[in-house]
Amino acid sequence: MKKLFFIPFLALIVSCSNSQKEDNLENLDKKSAREVVLTTKTSGDTVFHITKQIIWFNSEQIATAVDTVVTLKKENTWETSQDSTLSLDKIPIYVTIQ
């Protein structure tokens, strides 16, 4: 009988110890950092890929830049096996930090 009580108790302890604290972006310290916001906006058959950067230094915003790349929602390529349901407003975003 003691073994049956111990198993759920052990499972509860293990599940509580595996939980990780998640930091929301709003809670991060911006004293000295580079903030990058990636946005995709669609207007008709045009897609706007917008990158906004804000540089913080000693709690002051010292620089801001916005860049926009414009593409068609459906691009024509030479690839014959192209997925016809794929559009440029739904593609994944990969970020590389160097």
Secondary structure, 3 states (H helix, E strand, C coil): CHHHHHHHHHHHHHHHHCCCCCCCHHHCCCCCEEEEEEEEEEECCEEEEEEEEEEEECCEEEEEEEEEEEEECCCCCCCCCCCCCCCCCCCCCCCCCC
